[in-house]
Amino acid sequence: MKKLKLFFTPIFLILFFSCSDAPIGFDGYYNYPLEEGLSWKYNRTFLMTNFRPIDSINYVPDTNSRSEIIEVISEGKYTFENGITTFVLKEQNHPISYNLIRSTYYISKPNALYRYAYSGGGVASPKTYTDLKLQFVGLNFNNIYSLINYFTEVHESHQDSLYIESPPSLVYKYPLKIGSQWNFVNNPIMKIDKEIIRKEIVSTPGGKFNSHVIKWSYKFKDAQLIDDSNITCIEYLSSEGLIKRTFLIKNVAVIGPSNPDVIGYMDIIDELILTNISSL
């Protein structure tokens, strides 16, 4: 495959598309935002809150919040050696706390948008907690990023490597209408289905938007051990792209310092809100 000129895009970029009543676009099917030279900026906030210790302990990770600016740039078409034509979005965080640069490659069809491939990771790894680990559905995570990436089904890769999905993930099914449902992820660990549950006007610093509200529903394969209601994701999608996304994981176990045992539980919120849309 010829050398890529792009870097990468994270899991929350699976969310950057919507459709019009008569979708047209670079391949004759899809309208927006499959157009080169557009840029979106988002404020992304992570919140670790509501810590509930099992016993009286000295270490209490109380509410902890951090924010960053995410910029997404549409870079146009890219054709793979196998003839598959895709459209590429690149994402980078500001300030560049861990040099997150990712590119995601999408395929547009008359009735669907697919995530075909992505390259991703960071030049450096995001902050790892030295005094605790997070555990959810029996899996350990060193930081919020790795936990959220796992449950939005994006595999971390080296900066110059490319991960091609087989089969491609169905991001959106057209036309967008209330009650429409489709499967997004189905792997040995979990299944994620999406459903359009309503329409809503959403106000953000980037403006006011008529949006479709899409709910992600998780089903874990070992249902006897896992409460599916502990993880939810809601995204708000308009003709301008992704407007807002709220990802909530409840009852995340905290394994704390120099101790393999669970010392308590907390909730994690990851929220992405549009602040600006512009042309480059």
Buried (B, 14 or more C-beta within 10 A) or exposed (E): EEEBEBBBBBBBBBBBBBBBEEBEBBBEBBBBBBBBEBBBBBBBBBBBEBBEBEEEEEBEBEEEEEEBBBBBBBBEEBEBEEEBBBBBBBBBBEEEEBBBBBBBBBBBBEEBBBBBBBBBBBEEBBEEBEEBBBBBBEEEBBBBBBBBBBBBBBEBBEBEEBBBBEEBBBBBBBEBEEEBEEEBBBEEBBBBBBBBBEBBEBEBEBBEBEBBBBBBBBEBEEEEEBEEEBBBBBBBBBBBBBBBBBBBBBBBBBBBEEEEEBBBBBBBBBBBBBBBBEEE
